[in-house]
Amino acid sequence: MTRVELQYELTKPLGDTEYERLSRLLSVYGVMGYKLRQDLSGITVEYDATRLDPDGVDRVLHRNGLPVKRIL
């Protein structure tokens, strides 16, 4: 297993629906965890690089309706 982190900025504030969707991320195969920034301006997603690639993580986040943009 190779743990990797990706940084994302939020393109709009999270609402109740988005927080609920965040909780579902942990059920996605390969997603190991996530951390919201203290100021709620972004999120760090930790994933298993043997299961997902960065584009796959992007797809998971967008498919779950999360307003994020990867920081390159």
N, CA, C and O atoms as a GROMACS GRO file, in nm:
protein
  288
    1MET      N    1   0.085  -0.117   0.000
    1MET     CA    2   0.000   0.000   0.000
    1MET      C    3   0.090   0.124   0.000
    1MET      O    4   0.188   0.132   0.074
    2THR      N    5   0.054   0.218  -0.084
    2THR     CA    6   0.126   0.345  -0.092
    2THR      C    7   0.028   0.458  -0.063
    2THR      O    8  -0.061   0.487  -0.143
    3ARG      N    9   0.046   0.521   0.054
    3ARG     CA   10  -0.044   0.630   0.092
    3ARG      C   11   0.005   0.761   0.031
    3ARG      O   12   0.123   0.796   0.040
    4VAL      N   13  -0.088   0.832  -0.032
    4VAL     CA   14  -0.058   0.958  -0.098
    4VAL      C   15  -0.165   1.058  -0.057
    4VAL      O   16  -0.280   1.021  -0.033
    5GLU      N   17  -0.127   1.184  -0.049
    5GLU     CA   18  -0.223   1.290  -0.017
    5GLU      C   19  -0.236   1.386  -0.134
    5GLU      O   20  -0.137   1.419  -0.200
    6LEU      N   21  -0.358   1.431  -0.158
    6LEU     CA   22  -0.386   1.536  -0.256
    6LEU      C   23  -0.454   1.651  -0.185
    6LEU      O   24  -0.535   1.631  -0.095
    7GLN      N   25  -0.420   1.772  -0.225
    7GLN     CA   26  -0.476   1.893  -0.168
    7GLN      C   27  -0.580   1.951  -0.264
    7GLN      O   28  -0.559   1.957  -0.385
    8TYR      N   29  -0.693   1.992  -0.207
    8TYR     CA   30  -0.800   2.054  -0.285
    8TYR      C   31  -0.844   2.182  -0.217
    8TYR      O   32  -0.841   2.193  -0.094
    9GLU      N   33  -0.884   2.279  -0.297
    9GLU     CA   34  -0.948   2.398  -0.241
    9GLU      C   35  -1.097   2.385  -0.269
    9GLU      O   36  -1.138   2.328  -0.370
   10LEU      N   37  -1.175   2.437  -0.179
   10LEU     CA   38  -1.321   2.437  -0.197
   10LEU      C   39  -1.359   2.555  -0.284
   10LEU      O   40  -1.312   2.666  -0.262
   11THR      N   41  -1.444   2.531  -0.383
   11THR     CA   42  -1.486   2.638  -0.472
   11THR      C   43  -1.609   2.710  -0.420
   11THR      O   44  -1.647   2.815  -0.472
   12LYS      N   45  -1.671   2.653  -0.316
   12LYS     CA   46  -1.782   2.719  -0.246
   12LYS      C   47  -1.791   2.656  -0.108
   12LYS      O   48  -1.745   2.544  -0.088
   13PRO      N   49  -1.852   2.725  -0.013
   13PRO     CA   50  -1.863   2.669   0.122
   13PRO      C   51  -1.947   2.540   0.121
   13PRO      O   52  -2.039   2.524   0.041
   14LEU      N   53  -1.913   2.450   0.213
   14LEU     CA   54  -1.987   2.326   0.224
   14LEU      C   55  -2.116   2.347   0.302
   14LEU      O   56  -2.120   2.420   0.400
   15GLY      N   57  -2.222   2.283   0.255
   15GLY     CA   58  -2.349   2.284   0.325
   15GLY      C   59  -2.373   2.148   0.388
   15GLY      O   60  -2.286   2.061   0.384
   16ASP      N   61  -2.488   2.130   0.447
   16ASP     CA   62  -2.520   2.003   0.513
   16ASP      C   63  -2.510   1.884   0.417
   16ASP      O   64  -2.461   1.778   0.454
   17THR      N   65  -2.558   1.903   0.294
   17THR     CA   66  -2.554   1.795   0.196
   17THR      C   67  -2.411   1.754   0.165
   17THR      O   68  -2.381   1.635   0.156
   18GLU      N   69  -2.323   1.851   0.148
   18GLU     CA   70  -2.183   1.820   0.117
   18GLU      C   71  -2.113   1.751   0.235
   18GLU      O   72  -2.030   1.663   0.214
   19TYR      N   73  -2.145   1.791   0.357
   19TYR     CA   74  -2.085   1.724   0.473
   19TYR      C   75  -2.129   1.578   0.479
   19TYR      O   76  -2.050   1.490   0.514
   20GLU      N   77  -2.254   1.553   0.445
   20GLU     CA   78  -2.303   1.416   0.441
   20GLU      C   79  -2.228   1.336   0.334
   20GLU      O   80  -2.192   1.221   0.356
   21ARG      N   81  -2.206   1.398   0.220
   21ARG     CA   82  -2.133   1.332   0.112
   21ARG      C   83  -1.988   1.305   0.149
   21ARG      O   84  -1.932   1.203   0.110
   22LEU      N   85  -1.928   1.396   0.225
   22LEU     CA   86  -1.791   1.374   0.271
   22LEU      C   87  -1.781   1.246   0.353
   22LEU      O   88  -1.684   1.171   0.341
   23SER      N   89  -1.880   1.223   0.437
   23SER     CA   90  -1.876   1.104   0.521
   23SER      C   91  -1.879   0.976   0.438
   23SER      O   92  -1.830   0.872   0.482
   24ARG      N   93  -1.936   0.982   0.320
   24ARG     CA   94  -1.943   0.864   0.232
   24ARG      C   95  -1.810   0.834   0.162
   24ARG      O   96  -1.791   0.724   0.111
   25LEU      N   97  -1.718   0.930   0.161
   25LEU     CA   98  -1.590   0.909   0.093
   25LEU      C   99  -1.515   0.789   0.150
   25LEU      O  100  -1.447   0.718   0.076
   26LEU      N  101  -1.527   0.767   0.279
   26LEU     CA  102  -1.452   0.659   0.342
   26LEU      C  103  -1.500   0.522   0.299
   26LEU      O  104  -1.433   0.422   0.324
   27SER      N  105  -1.616   0.515   0.235
   27SER     CA  106  -1.664   0.386   0.185
   27SER      C  107  -1.614   0.357   0.043
   27SER      O  108  -1.641   0.250  -0.011
   28VAL      N  109  -1.542   0.451  -0.017
   28VAL     CA  110  -1.488   0.433  -0.152
   28VAL      C  111  -1.358   0.355  -0.143
   28VAL      O  112  -1.267   0.393  -0.069
   29TYR      N  113  -1.350   0.247  -0.218
   29TYR     CA  114  -1.232   0.162  -0.219
   29TYR      C  115  -1.110   0.244  -0.260
   29TYR      O  116  -1.106   0.300  -0.369
   30GLY      N  117  -1.011   0.250  -0.173
   30GLY     CA  118  -0.889   0.323  -0.202
   30GLY      C  119  -0.877   0.455  -0.129
   30GLY      O  120  -0.766   0.506  -0.112
   31VAL      N  121  -0.988   0.513  -0.084
   31VAL     CA  122  -0.982   0.638  -0.008
   31VAL      C  123  -0.956   0.601   0.138
   31VAL      O  124  -1.033   0.528   0.199
   32MET      N  125  -0.846   0.654   0.192
   32MET     CA  126  -0.805   0.619   0.327
   32MET      C  127  -0.856   0.718   0.432
   32MET      O  128  -0.877   0.682   0.548
   33GLY      N  129  -0.876   0.843   0.391
   33GLY     CA  130  -0.924   0.943   0.484
   33GLY      C  131  -0.922   1.081   0.422
   33GLY      O  132  -0.878   1.100   0.309
   34TYR      N  133  -0.970   1.177   0.498
   34TYR     CA  134  -0.969   1.316   0.453
   34TYR      C  135  -0.961   1.407   0.574
   34TYR      O  136  -0.999   1.368   0.685
   35LYS      N  137  -0.911   1.527   0.553
   35LYS     CA  138  -0.902   1.629   0.658
   35LYS      C  139  -0.946   1.762   0.599
   35LYS      O  140  -0.897   1.803   0.494
   36LEU      N  141  -1.038   1.827   0.666
   36LEU     CA  142  -1.075   1.963   0.628
   36LEU      C  143  -0.975   2.059   0.690
   36LEU      O  144  -0.930   2.039   0.803
   37ARG      N  145  -0.940   2.163   0.616
   37ARG     CA  146  -0.856   2.268   0.674
   37ARG      C  147  -0.931   2.335   0.787
   37ARG      O  148  -1.054   2.340   0.787
   38GLN      N  149  -0.857   2.385   0.882
   38GLN     CA  150  -0.919   2.448   0.998
   38GLN      C  151  -1.009   2.565   0.958
   38GLN      O  152  -1.113   2.588   1.021
   39ASP      N  153  -0.969   2.639   0.853
   39ASP     CA  154  -1.051   2.753   0.809
   39ASP      C  155  -1.160   2.712   0.709
   39ASP      O  156  -1.230   2.798   0.655
   40LEU      N  157  -1.174   2.581   0.685
   40LEU     CA  158  -1.276   2.523   0.596
   40LEU      C  159  -1.262   2.570   0.451
   40LEU      O  160  -1.360   2.571   0.377
   41SER      N  161  -1.141   2.608   0.411
   41SER     CA  162  -1.120   2.654   0.273
   41SER      C  163  -1.073   2.542   0.180
   41SER      O  164  -1.063   2.562   0.059
   42GLY      N  165  -1.043   2.426   0.237
   42GLY     CA  166  -0.992   2.319   0.153
   42GLY      C  167  -0.996   2.186   0.224
   42GLY      O  168  -1.036   2.175   0.340
   43ILE      N  169  -0.953   2.084   0.152
   43ILE     CA  170  -0.956   1.948   0.203
   43ILE      C  171  -0.832   1.874   0.153
   43ILE      O  172  -0.784   1.897   0.042
   44THR      N  173  -0.782   1.785   0.236
   44THR     CA  174  -0.673   1.695   0.199
   44THR      C  175  -0.732   1.555   0.196
   44THR      O  176  -0.796   1.512   0.292
   45VAL      N  177  -0.711   1.485   0.086
   45VAL     CA  178  -0.761   1.349   0.073
   45VAL      C  179  -0.642   1.254   0.070
   45VAL      O  180  -0.550   1.271  -0.010
   46GLU      N  181  -0.645   1.155   0.157
   46GLU     CA  182  -0.541   1.052   0.161
   46GLU      C  183  -0.597   0.928   0.092
   46GLU      O  184  -0.708   0.884   0.122
   47TYR      N  185  -0.519   0.874  -0.001
   47TYR     CA  186  -0.566   0.758  -0.076
   47TYR      C  187  -0.454   0.657  -0.097
   47TYR      O  188  -0.336   0.689  -0.081
   48ASP      N  189  -0.494   0.536  -0.133
   48ASP     CA  190  -0.400   0.428  -0.162
   48ASP      C  191  -0.369   0.433  -0.312
   48ASP      O  192  -0.455   0.406  -0.395
   49ALA      N  193  -0.245   0.468  -0.344
   49ALA     CA  194  -0.206   0.486  -0.483
   49ALA      C  195  -0.201   0.354  -0.561
   49ALA      O  196  -0.190   0.355  -0.683
   50THR      N  197  -0.209   0.241  -0.491
   50THR     CA  198  -0.217   0.114  -0.563
   50THR      C  199  -0.360   0.085  -0.606
   50THR      O  200  -0.384  -0.008  -0.683
   51ARG      N  201  -0.454   0.164  -0.556
   51ARG     CA  202  -0.597   0.146  -0.589
   51ARG      C  203  -0.654   0.258  -0.674
   51ARG      O  204  -0.741   0.234  -0.758
   52LEU      N  205  -0.606   0.380  -0.653
   52LEU     CA  206  -0.657   0.498  -0.724
   52LEU      C  207  -0.539   0.580  -0.774
   52LEU      O  208  -0.428   0.571  -0.723
   53ASP      N  209  -0.565   0.662  -0.876
   53ASP     CA  210  -0.468   0.761  -0.920
   53ASP      C  211  -0.530   0.900  -0.894
   53ASP      O  212  -0.648   0.907  -0.859
   54PRO      N  213  -0.454   1.008  -0.911
   54PRO     CA  214  -0.510   1.140  -0.883
   54PRO      C  215  -0.638   1.172  -0.961
   54PRO      O  216  -0.732   1.230  -0.906
   55ASP      N  217  -0.643   1.133  -1.088
   55ASP     CA  218  -0.766   1.158  -1.166
   55ASP      C  219  -0.883   1.079  -1.110
   55ASP      O  220  -0.997   1.126  -1.112
   56GLY      N  221  -0.856   0.959  -1.060
   56GLY     CA  222  -0.962   0.878  -0.998
   56GLY      C  223  -1.015   0.943  -0.872
   56GLY      O  224  -1.136   0.939  -0.846
   57VAL      N  225  -0.927   1.002  -0.793
   57VAL     CA  226  -0.971   1.072  -0.672
   57VAL      C  227  -1.057   1.193  -0.712
   57VAL      O  228  -1.160   1.218  -0.650
   58ASP      N  229  -1.013   1.266  -0.814
   58ASP     CA  230  -1.093   1.379  -0.864
   58ASP      C  231  -1.234   1.333  -0.902
   58ASP      O  232  -1.333   1.395  -0.865
   59ARG      N  233  -1.241   1.222  -0.976
   59ARG     CA  234  -1.372   1.171  -1.020
   59ARG      C  235  -1.460   1.134  -0.900
   59ARG      O  236  -1.579   1.164  -0.899
   60VAL      N  237  -1.401   1.070  -0.801
   60VAL     CA  238  -1.477   1.032  -0.681
   60VAL      C  239  -1.534   1.156  -0.613
   60VAL      O  240  -1.652   1.157  -0.575
   61LEU      N  241  -1.453   1.259  -0.597
   61LEU     CA  242  -1.500   1.380  -0.532
   61LEU      C  243  -1.610   1.449  -0.612
   61LEU      O  244  -1.712   1.490  -0.556
   62HIS      N  245  -1.590   1.461  -0.741
   62HIS     CA  246  -1.690   1.528  -0.825
   62HIS      C  247  -1.818   1.445  -0.837
   62HIS      O  248  -1.928   1.500  -0.839
   63ARG      N  249  -1.804   1.313  -0.845
   63ARG     CA  250  -1.922   1.226  -0.854
   63ARG      C  251  -2.006   1.238  -0.726
   63ARG      O  252  -2.128   1.221  -0.730
   64ASN      N  253  -1.942   1.267  -0.615
   64ASN     CA  254  -2.013   1.285  -0.489
   64ASN      C  255  -2.060   1.429  -0.470
   64ASN      O  256  -2.110   1.464  -0.363
   65GLY      N  257  -2.045   1.512  -0.572
   65GLY     CA  258  -2.098   1.648  -0.567
   65GLY      C  259  -2.021   1.744  -0.479
   65GLY      O  260  -2.078   1.842  -0.430
   66LEU      N  261  -1.893   1.717  -0.458
   66LEU     CA  262  -1.814   1.806  -0.372
   66LEU      C  263  -1.751   1.916  -0.457
   66LEU      O  264  -1.690   1.888  -0.560
   67PRO      N  265  -1.766   2.041  -0.415
   67PRO     CA  266  -1.717   2.157  -0.491
   67PRO      C  267  -1.567   2.180  -0.468
   67PRO      O  268  -1.529   2.267  -0.391
   68VAL      N  269  -1.484   2.101  -0.536
   68VAL     CA  270  -1.341   2.109  -0.512
   68VAL      C  271  -1.263   2.129  -0.642
   68VAL      O  272  -1.310   2.097  -0.751
   69LYS      N  273  -1.142   2.183  -0.624
   69LYS     CA  274  -1.048   2.199  -0.735
   69LYS      C  275  -0.912   2.157  -0.680
   69LYS      O  276  -0.866   2.208  -0.578
   70ARG      N  277  -0.849   2.063  -0.749
   70ARG     CA  278  -0.718   2.013  -0.703
   70ARG      C  279  -0.614   2.123  -0.712
   70ARG      O  280  -0.610   2.198  -0.810
   71ILE      N  281  -0.530   2.131  -0.611
   71ILE     CA  282  -0.417   2.224  -0.609
   71ILE      C  283  -0.299   2.148  -0.666
   71ILE      O  284  -0.256   2.046  -0.612
   72LEU      N  285  -0.245   2.198  -0.777
   72LEU     CA  286  -0.135   2.127  -0.843
   72LEU      C  287  -0.004   2.163  -0.788
   72LEU      O  288   0.098   2.112  -0.833
   0.00000   0.00000   0.00000
